[in-house]
Amino acid sequence: MALTKTVAIDKIEIVENGSLQIRTKTTIEEDGVELSSSYSRISRTPGSDVSALSARVQAVATCVWDTVTVNAYNAEVAAAATAAAAEDD
């Protein structure tokens, strides 16, 4: 009876503003038969550091996060901050 635990990125999604959602699946198997699995998710915004993530995630980020996408995301964040500040006044 051999139990194994496998953790792997099984999904990388690109949302409308260019952010990446990365889903990780953790699988517990006994003698090659899946006993259980669970999922976790992280997200990264355009231009953020993904150097600690897998080469596959880095490659997707490089393809998706061109200058136009990163600048548009930063402008969206700045506009939201300005609107929030205006509401506080």
Stockholm file with secondary structure:
# STOCKHOLM 1.0

chainA/1-89         MALTKTVAIDKIEIVENGSLQIRTKTTIEEDGVELSSSYSRISRTPGSDVSALSARVQAVATCVWDTVTVNAYNAEVAAAATAAAAEDD
#=GR chainA/1-89 SS CCEEEEEEEEEEEECTTSCEEEEEEEEEEETTEEEEEEEEEEEECTTCCCTTSCHHHHHHHHHHCCHHHHHHHHHHHHHHHHHHHHHHC
#=GC SS_cons        CCEEEEEEEEEEEECTTSCEEEEEEEEEEETTEEEEEEEEEEEECTTCCCTTSCHHHHHHHHHHCCHHHHHHHHHHHHHHHHHHHHHHC
//
